[in-house]
Amino acid sequence: MQKKALTVRAKYTLGGVIFGLSFPVFSQLMDCWLNGMDFSLKSILIIHQNNVIHYVVDTAPLVLGMAGFLLGVTHQKKNDINQRLSGINESLDTLTYKITHDLRGPALNIKNLSEILKTSSIPESKKREVIDKVHESVDTWLQTFEDFMSLLKHEKSGDLEKKECSLEEAIENLKQVLAHDIEESGVKINTDFTEISSVYASEVYLNSILKNLITNAIKYAHPDRQPEINIKAVPKGSQVQLVFSDNGSGIDLATYGDKLFTLFERFSSNSRIPGSGIGLYLVKEQIEKNNGTIEVQSIPNEGTIFTIHLPITA
């Protein structure tokens, strides 16, 4: 995108300079012709001495080159805005479909299960099973709703304020927010911020990134071992390298690698695990909006490592 923007600006600037050159060339040719002189360097010097207006006309390539550059910048910004609006419209169309599809399913389940509960003849043990399924459908509905709200907030947000953010403080706050999930899953969260303890980022986005990674690690924990998350930060030049690893179920990157950060993509066939395929998409988008990058390594049944790079300072 940046290379394309430079090319557009260069074309407009060059066009302005070339067009601007026609003015001094034409004016000097006319002056030489009117004075019966050959068009030569000597004649050009003479007509400049006799008519100072030529010095003004000589600035045309510079002036029109600058005008072309500014026009190129304006044109590129307009294209960028149009592309962003087109992307948002496409996302909203997809979002409308997904809301209709993903929220309708759990709602119908709740309705059908409620009809079963109305039947007085079903045994008490069956009622308990139905109630559990109702709770499961409600959880799915709420999770889906929360995911969509996160996506809408992200799409609406512009350039957020960036500042120096404490990683330790962000994790401690999230431990309180996710206290129920952490206690229920028994996950152990280890942090090491001894080498560097802060990043330069949007606090809102940083919290969202870490929250999505932690909740994903909890959701996709391996069933045969206690879930464990390790978060370590180290300085790498002008950036912070944040390594987020877990011992969960892992991801088959050979199958899903190119779709990992795609909107509405899920990587588990287990329908009991709630989610809408929005979390990792948001993680990548929010990291990139903070001038960062993310890479992933994963082995199925062993765990996943996300390596994030974010700026240390502005």
C-alpha positions as CSV (number, residue, x, y, z in Angstrom):
1,M,0.0,0.0,0.0
2,Q,2.8,2.4,0.9
3,K,4.7,1.6,-2.3
4,K,1.5,2.2,-4.4
5,A,0.9,5.5,-2.6
6,L,4.5,6.6,-3.5
7,T,4.0,5.6,-7.1
8,V,0.8,7.6,-7.4
9,R,2.4,10.7,-5.8
10,A,5.5,10.4,-8.1
11,K,3.3,10.2,-11.2
12,Y,1.4,13.3,-10.3
13,T,4.6,15.2,-9.4
14,L,6.3,14.2,-12.6
15,G,3.3,15.2,-14.6
16,G,3.2,18.6,-13.0
17,V,7.0,19.1,-13.6
18,I,6.7,18.1,-17.3
19,F,3.7,20.3,-17.8
20,G,5.4,23.2,-16.0
21,L,8.4,22.9,-18.3
22,S,6.3,23.9,-21.3
23,F,5.8,27.4,-19.9
24,P,9.4,28.6,-19.8
25,V,10.3,26.7,-23.0
26,F,7.4,28.3,-24.9
27,S,8.0,31.8,-23.4
28,Q,11.7,31.7,-24.3
29,L,11.1,30.4,-27.8
30,M,8.5,33.2,-28.4
31,D,10.9,35.9,-27.0
32,C,13.8,34.7,-29.2
33,W,11.6,34.6,-32.3
34,L,10.1,38.1,-31.7
35,N,13.7,39.5,-31.3
36,G,15.1,37.6,-34.3
37,M,17.5,35.5,-32.2
38,D,18.4,31.8,-32.4
39,F,17.2,29.6,-29.6
40,S,20.5,29.1,-27.8
41,L,21.9,29.4,-24.3
42,K,23.4,32.8,-25.1
43,S,20.0,34.0,-26.4
44,I,18.2,32.6,-23.3
45,L,20.7,34.5,-21.0
46,I,20.1,37.8,-23.0
47,I,16.3,37.6,-22.9
48,H,16.4,36.9,-19.2
49,Q,18.5,40.1,-18.7
50,N,16.1,42.1,-20.8
51,N,12.9,40.7,-19.4
52,V,12.8,39.6,-15.7
53,I,9.3,38.0,-16.2
54,H,11.2,34.9,-17.5
55,Y,12.6,34.3,-14.0
56,V,9.0,34.1,-12.7
57,V,7.9,31.8,-15.6
58,D,11.0,29.6,-14.9
59,T,9.4,28.6,-11.5
60,A,6.5,26.9,-13.3
61,P,8.0,23.4,-13.2
62,L,8.6,23.7,-9.4
63,V,5.2,25.2,-8.7
64,L,3.2,22.8,-10.8
65,G,5.4,19.9,-9.6
66,M,4.4,20.8,-6.0
67,A,0.8,21.1,-7.1
68,G,1.0,17.7,-8.7
69,F,2.4,16.2,-5.6
70,L,-0.4,17.7,-3.4
71,L,-3.0,16.5,-6.0
72,G,-1.4,13.0,-5.8
73,V,-1.6,13.0,-2.0
74,T,-5.3,14.1,-2.2
75,H,-6.1,11.5,-4.8
76,Q,-4.4,8.7,-2.8
77,K,-6.2,9.7,0.4
78,K,-9.5,9.6,-1.5
79,N,-8.7,6.2,-2.9
80,D,-7.7,5.0,0.6
81,I,-11.0,6.3,2.1
82,N,-13.0,4.7,-0.7
83,Q,-11.2,1.3,-0.2
84,R,-11.8,1.5,3.5
85,L,-15.5,2.3,3.1
86,S,-15.8,-0.5,0.6
87,G,-14.1,-2.9,3.1
88,I,-16.4,-1.7,5.9
89,N,-19.5,-2.1,3.7
90,E,-18.4,-5.6,2.7
91,S,-17.7,-6.5,6.4
92,L,-21.1,-5.2,7.4
93,D,-22.8,-7.2,4.7
94,T,-21.1,-10.3,5.9
95,L,-21.8,-9.3,9.5
96,T,-25.5,-9.0,8.9
97,Y,-25.6,-12.4,7.4
98,K,-23.6,-13.9,10.3
99,I,-25.8,-12.2,12.9
100,T,-28.9,-13.6,11.2
101,H,-27.4,-17.1,11.0
102,D,-25.4,-17.4,14.2
103,L,-27.9,-15.7,16.6
104,R,-30.9,-17.4,15.1
105,G,-29.6,-21.0,15.8
106,P,-29.2,-20.7,19.6
107,A,-32.5,-18.7,19.8
108,L,-34.4,-21.5,18.0
109,N,-32.7,-24.1,20.3
110,I,-33.9,-22.2,23.3
111,K,-37.4,-22.0,21.9
112,N,-37.5,-25.7,21.1
113,L,-36.1,-26.7,24.5
114,S,-38.6,-24.5,26.2
115,E,-41.4,-26.3,24.4
116,I,-40.1,-29.6,25.7
117,L,-40.1,-28.2,29.3
118,K,-43.8,-27.3,28.9
119,T,-44.5,-31.1,28.6
120,S,-45.4,-32.2,32.1
121,S,-44.9,-35.9,31.3
122,I,-41.1,-35.8,30.9
123,P,-39.1,-37.2,33.8
124,E,-37.2,-35.0,36.2
125,S,-33.8,-36.3,34.9
126,K,-34.8,-35.4,31.4
127,K,-35.8,-31.9,32.6
128,R,-32.3,-31.4,34.1
129,E,-30.7,-32.4,30.8
130,V,-32.9,-30.0,28.9
131,I,-32.2,-27.1,31.3
132,D,-28.4,-27.7,30.8
133,K,-28.9,-27.5,27.1
134,V,-30.9,-24.2,27.5
135,H,-28.0,-22.8,29.5
136,E,-25.5,-24.0,26.8
137,S,-27.6,-22.3,24.1
138,V,-27.8,-19.1,26.1
139,D,-24.0,-19.1,26.7
140,T,-23.5,-19.6,22.9
141,W,-25.9,-16.7,22.2
142,L,-24.2,-14.4,24.6
143,Q,-20.7,-15.3,23.4
144,T,-21.8,-14.7,19.8
145,F,-23.4,-11.4,20.7
146,E,-20.3,-10.2,22.6
147,D,-18.1,-11.2,19.6
148,F,-20.2,-9.2,17.2
149,M,-20.2,-6.2,19.5
150,S,-16.4,-6.3,19.6
151,L,-16.2,-6.4,15.9
152,L,-18.6,-3.5,15.5
153,K,-16.6,-1.4,18.0
154,H,-13.4,-2.2,16.1
155,E,-14.9,-1.3,12.7
156,K,-16.3,2.0,14.1
157,S,-13.0,3.0,15.8
158,G,-10.6,5.4,14.1
159,D,-7.2,6.3,15.2
160,L,-7.1,5.6,19.0
161,E,-4.9,7.4,21.4
162,K,-1.6,5.6,21.9
163,K,0.6,5.8,25.0
164,E,3.0,3.8,27.1
165,C,1.0,0.9,28.6
166,S,2.1,-1.3,31.4
167,L,1.9,-5.0,30.5
168,E,1.8,-6.1,34.1
169,E,-1.1,-3.8,34.8
170,A,-3.0,-5.0,31.7
171,I,-2.6,-8.6,32.7
172,E,-3.7,-8.0,36.3
173,N,-6.8,-6.1,35.1
174,L,-7.7,-8.9,32.8
175,K,-7.3,-11.5,35.6
176,Q,-10.0,-9.7,37.4
177,V,-12.2,-9.3,34.3
178,L,-11.8,-13.0,33.5
179,A,-11.8,-14.3,37.1
180,H,-14.7,-16.7,36.6
181,D,-13.2,-18.2,33.4
182,I,-9.7,-18.5,35.0
183,E,-11.1,-20.2,38.2
184,E,-13.4,-22.5,36.3
185,S,-10.7,-23.7,33.8
186,G,-7.9,-23.8,36.4
187,V,-5.6,-22.1,34.0
188,K,-2.2,-21.0,35.3
189,I,-0.9,-17.7,33.9
190,N,2.8,-17.0,34.2
191,T,4.3,-13.6,33.2
192,D,7.9,-12.4,32.8
193,F,8.3,-8.7,32.2
194,T,11.7,-8.3,34.0
195,E,13.5,-7.2,30.8
196,I,10.8,-4.7,29.6
197,S,7.5,-4.0,31.2
198,S,5.7,-1.6,28.8
199,V,4.7,-1.1,25.1
200,Y,3.6,2.0,23.2
201,A,0.1,1.2,22.0
202,S,-3.6,1.9,22.3
203,E,-4.6,0.8,25.8
204,V,-8.0,-0.3,24.5
205,Y,-6.5,-2.4,21.8
206,L,-3.8,-3.9,24.0
207,N,-6.4,-5.1,26.5
208,S,-8.5,-6.5,23.6
209,I,-5.5,-8.3,22.1
210,L,-4.5,-9.9,25.4
211,K,-8.1,-10.8,26.4
212,N,-8.7,-12.5,23.1
213,L,-5.5,-14.5,23.3
214,I,-6.2,-15.6,27.0
215,T,-9.8,-16.5,26.3
216,N,-8.7,-18.5,23.2
217,A,-6.1,-20.4,25.2
218,I,-8.8,-21.2,27.8
219,K,-11.4,-22.3,25.3
220,Y,-9.0,-24.5,23.4
221,A,-7.2,-26.0,26.4
222,H,-6.1,-29.6,26.1
223,P,-8.6,-31.9,28.0
224,D,-5.8,-34.1,29.5
225,R,-3.7,-31.5,31.3
226,Q,-4.0,-28.3,33.3
227,P,-4.0,-25.3,31.0
228,E,-1.0,-23.0,31.3
229,I,-0.2,-19.7,29.6
230,N,3.2,-18.1,29.5
231,I,3.7,-14.4,28.6
232,K,7.2,-13.0,28.2
233,A,8.4,-9.6,26.9
234,V,11.9,-8.9,25.6
235,P,13.3,-5.7,23.9
236,K,14.2,-6.2,20.2
237,G,15.7,-2.9,19.0
238,S,12.9,-0.3,18.8
239,Q,10.3,-3.0,19.5
240,V,9.0,-5.2,22.2
241,Q,8.7,-8.9,21.4
242,L,5.8,-10.3,23.3
243,V,5.7,-14.1,23.3
244,F,2.4,-15.6,24.3
245,S,2.4,-19.4,24.6
246,D,0.0,-22.1,25.8
247,N,-0.1,-25.9,26.2
248,G,-3.5,-26.3,24.6
249,S,-4.9,-28.3,21.7
250,G,-2.8,-26.5,19.1
251,I,-3.7,-25.6,15.5
252,D,-3.1,-27.6,12.4
253,L,-1.2,-24.8,10.5
254,A,-0.8,-27.0,7.4
255,T,-4.6,-27.0,7.0
256,Y,-5.6,-23.6,8.5
257,G,-2.4,-21.5,8.4
258,D,-3.6,-19.2,5.5
259,K,-7.0,-18.7,7.1
260,L,-5.8,-18.2,10.7
261,F,-6.6,-14.5,10.9
262,T,-9.5,-14.5,8.5
263,L,-12.9,-13.1,9.7
264,F,-15.4,-15.8,10.8
265,E,-13.0,-18.7,10.4
266,R,-13.0,-21.4,13.2
267,F,-10.5,-24.2,13.7
268,S,-12.3,-26.6,15.9
269,S,-15.0,-29.1,14.9
270,N,-16.2,-29.2,18.5
271,S,-19.5,-27.3,18.4
272,R,-19.6,-27.1,22.2
273,I,-16.8,-24.6,22.1
274,P,-18.4,-21.1,21.8
275,G,-17.1,-18.6,19.3
276,S,-17.7,-16.9,16.0
277,G,-14.3,-16.8,14.4
278,I,-13.8,-13.1,15.2
279,G,-11.1,-13.2,18.0
280,L,-7.9,-13.8,16.0
281,Y,-9.1,-11.5,13.2
282,L,-9.4,-8.7,15.7
283,V,-6.0,-9.5,17.3
284,K,-4.2,-9.1,14.0
285,E,-6.1,-6.0,13.0
286,Q,-5.5,-4.3,16.3
287,I,-1.8,-5.2,16.4
288,E,-1.3,-3.8,12.9
289,K,-3.2,-0.6,13.8
290,N,-0.6,-0.3,16.6
291,N,2.2,-0.6,14.0
292,G,3.0,-4.1,15.1
293,T,3.2,-7.7,13.6
294,I,2.1,-11.1,14.8
295,E,3.4,-14.6,13.9
296,V,2.2,-18.0,15.0
297,Q,3.8,-21.4,15.6
298,S,1.7,-24.4,16.6
299,I,1.8,-28.1,17.0
300,P,-1.5,-30.0,17.3
301,N,-2.1,-31.5,20.8
302,E,1.0,-29.7,22.1
303,G,0.2,-26.0,22.1
304,T,0.5,-22.6,20.3
305,I,3.0,-19.7,20.4
306,F,2.1,-16.2,19.2
307,T,5.0,-13.8,18.8
308,I,3.9,-10.2,18.7
309,H,6.1,-7.2,18.0
310,L,4.9,-3.7,19.1
311,P,6.8,-0.4,19.4
312,I,8.6,0.6,22.6
313,T,8.0,4.3,22.0
314,A,6.3,6.6,19.6
